Amino acid sequence: MVDIFMSGESIAIPPRIDTYENVAENVFVSRLQQTEEREGNIKLAKFLAEKTNEPVFVLPHIQPSQRGSGKIRTLFFPKGVKGNKNPDFYFRGRFVDGKCMVNTEINDIKTSKRKIQNRLSFTQSDDVLLEIPLTYPKDIIDEAIIGKLNSSKHNHIVYVKYGEVLFIYKKTSFL
């Protein structure tokens, strides 16, 4: 990993930054990010970069089953990517997986909370950027995410795109 300086602060960037394309202000996309999720990932990265005014790197997607992928993965991923995982973003020196909730149907409160919590899988990355439809009430979102974070042993962060607003949740609180 290499550090660069922007506005007087050191920012963690992924290796082989020369293989990234600057697609919007503070949004850098790996040329190896050629998946069906590419456009959705770019949309979420633009949102996060705009709201935080910090760089967001859309990481490469490298199939672990691909021959020679181990060597390729060590060249193109920042240190710390779990085994055969493909996190979507590198943001603030942490791995972030992007998720969208497409089912906007609201059931009872318990089911609605479970739907949100089921999208908060931390198997790919440290943190999650989750787009939640405006049909979900904010208090249900708060309870679901804070409950999931407080039940975890780790200090995950959940970034929520709720319309055009960014909410940032950490263990035992949200910002």
PESUL-V233672 format. One record per residue. N is the residue number from 1. RES is the residue in three letters. PHI is phi in degrees with one decimal (999 if undefined). NEAR is the number of other ideal C-beta (glycine too) atoms within 8 Angstrom. D_LAST is the distance of its C-alpha to the last C-alpha in Angstrom with 1 decimal. Layout:
BEGIN
n:res:phi:near:d_last
N:RES:PHI:NEAR:D_LAST
N:RES:PHI:NEAR:D_LAST
END
This chain:
BEGIN
n:res:phi:near:d_last
1:MET:999:8:28.3
2:VAL:-117.3:6:28.7
3:ASP:-105.2:8:26.6
4:ILE:-120.3:8:26.8
5:PHE:-112.5:8:25.8
6:MET:-132.2:7:23.9
7:SER:52.0:4:23.2
8:GLY:80.6:4:24.3
9:GLU:-115.9:6:21.8
10:SER:-83.1:6:22.9
11:ILE:-122.7:10:21.5
12:ALA:-73.8:9:22.4
13:ILE:-126.6:11:24.4
14:PRO:-73.0:13:26.4
15:PRO:-67.1:9:30.2
16:ARG:56.9:8:32.7
17:ILE:-59.5:10:30.5
18:ASP:-65.9:4:33.8
19:THR:-97.3:9:33.7
20:TYR:-102.3:12:30.5
21:GLU:-111.4:6:30.7
22:ASN:-85.2:6:28.5
23:VAL:-96.9:8:28.0
24:ALA:-163.3:9:25.6
25:GLU:-59.9:5:23.7
26:ASN:66.4:10:21.8
27:VAL:-121.4:14:22.8
28:PHE:-123.5:13:25.4
29:VAL:-118.6:14:27.2
30:SER:-65.2:13:29.6
31:ARG:-69.2:9:33.1
32:LEU:-91.4:9:33.2
33:GLN:-94.7:12:30.5
34:GLN:-119.8:6:33.1
35:THR:-118.1:7:31.9
36:GLU:-66.8:3:31.7
37:GLU:-91.2:9:27.9
38:ARG:-52.5:11:28.2
39:GLU:-64.8:6:27.6
40:GLY:-64.9:9:24.6
41:ASN:-65.0:15:23.1
42:ILE:-64.5:13:23.8
43:LYS:-60.0:8:22.2
44:LEU:-66.5:15:18.9
45:ALA:-62.9:16:19.2
46:LYS:-61.2:12:19.9
47:PHE:-60.9:10:16.9
48:LEU:-63.4:16:14.5
49:ALA:-64.6:15:16.7
50:GLU:-66.0:9:16.8
51:LYS:-76.0:7:13.1
52:THR:-103.6:7:12.5
53:ASN:56.5:6:16.1
54:GLU:-129.6:10:16.6
55:PRO:-69.1:11:19.4
56:VAL:-123.9:14:19.3
57:PHE:-108.5:14:22.4
58:VAL:-85.5:14:23.8
59:LEU:-75.4:15:25.8
60:PRO:-66.5:11:29.4
61:HIS:-112.3:10:30.4
62:ILE:-122.3:12:33.3
63:GLN:-64.7:6:35.0
64:PRO:-65.7:9:35.6
65:SER:-80.9:5:39.0
66:GLN:-66.5:8:40.2
67:ARG:-58.8:3:43.0
68:GLY:77.9:6:42.0
69:SER:-66.8:11:38.3
70:GLY:-57.3:7:37.7
71:LYS:-68.0:7:38.9
72:ILE:-63.1:10:37.1
73:ARG:-62.1:11:33.8
74:THR:-68.6:7:34.1
75:LEU:-76.7:8:34.9
76:PHE:-106.6:14:32.0
77:PHE:-98.4:12:29.0
78:PRO:-63.6:10:27.0
79:LYS:-60.7:5:27.9
80:GLY:109.5:5:26.0
81:VAL:-65.8:11:26.3
82:LYS:-68.2:8:27.3
83:GLY:24.0:5:31.0
84:ASN:-104.4:5:31.7
85:LYS:-88.6:9:28.2
86:ASN:-130.2:9:27.2
87:PRO:-64.0:12:23.4
88:ASP:-80.6:14:22.7
89:PHE:-131.0:18:20.5
90:TYR:-123.0:14:20.2
91:PHE:-142.9:12:16.9
92:ARG:55.8:5:16.0
93:GLY:75.4:5:18.9
94:ARG:-128.9:10:17.7
95:PHE:-88.8:14:19.2
96:VAL:-130.8:15:17.5
97:ASP:-102.9:14:19.3
98:GLY:-92.4:15:19.1
99:LYS:-140.7:11:19.7
100:CYS:-125.5:8:20.5
101:MET:-93.3:13:21.2
102:VAL:-96.7:4:24.5
103:ASN:-81.3:5:25.7
104:THR:-94.3:8:24.5
105:GLU:-69.6:5:26.6
106:ILE:-97.3:7:25.0
107:ASN:-100.1:6:26.9
108:ASP:-67.2:5:26.4
109:ILE:-59.1:6:23.0
110:LYS:-61.0:6:23.8
111:THR:-66.1:8:24.9
112:SER:-63.1:13:22.0
113:LYS:-61.8:12:19.5
114:ARG:-63.5:9:21.9
115:LYS:-59.4:11:22.0
116:ILE:-66.4:17:18.3
117:GLN:-62.9:11:18.5
118:ASN:-65.7:7:21.7
119:ARG:-80.2:10:20.0
120:LEU:-93.6:13:17.7
121:SER:-94.6:9:20.5
122:PHE:-103.2:12:19.8
123:THR:-77.7:5:23.5
124:GLN:-85.3:11:23.4
125:SER:-156.8:14:20.5
126:ASP:-71.2:9:17.8
127:ASP:-132.6:14:14.9
128:VAL:-132.7:16:15.0
129:LEU:-109.0:16:14.3
130:LEU:-117.1:15:15.2
131:GLU:-92.3:11:16.6
132:ILE:-117.5:11:16.8
133:PRO:-63.3:7:19.4
134:LEU:-66.4:6:18.8
135:THR:-70.4:6:21.3
136:TYR:-84.0:13:18.8
137:PRO:-64.4:6:17.5
138:LYS:-60.3:7:13.7
139:ASP:-66.9:6:14.3
140:ILE:-69.0:12:16.2
141:ILE:-60.7:14:13.6
142:ASP:-56.1:9:11.0
143:GLU:-61.2:9:14.0
144:ALA:-64.3:13:15.3
145:ILE:-72.2:15:12.4
146:ILE:-63.3:12:11.4
147:GLY:-61.8:10:15.2
148:LYS:-64.4:12:15.9
149:LEU:-65.1:13:13.6
150:ASN:-69.3:8:15.0
151:SER:-87.1:5:18.4
152:SER:-90.7:9:18.3
153:LYS:-78.8:2:19.9
154:HIS:-102.9:6:17.8
155:ASN:-95.7:5:14.4
156:HIS:-80.2:13:13.5
157:ILE:-123.0:11:10.5
158:VAL:-119.2:14:10.3
159:TYR:-99.8:14:9.8
160:VAL:-117.6:14:10.9
161:LYS:-92.8:13:13.2
162:TYR:-123.9:10:13.8
163:GLY:69.2:5:16.6
164:GLU:-106.9:2:15.7
165:VAL:-112.0:6:12.0
166:LEU:-104.9:11:9.5
167:PHE:-112.3:10:6.5
168:ILE:-120.1:10:5.2
169:TYR:-111.7:13:6.0
170:LYS:-127.8:11:7.6
171:LYS:-52.9:8:10.5
172:THR:65.6:6:10.5
173:SER:-164.3:7:6.9
174:PHE:-141.5:9:3.8
175:LEU:-106.3:6:0.0
END
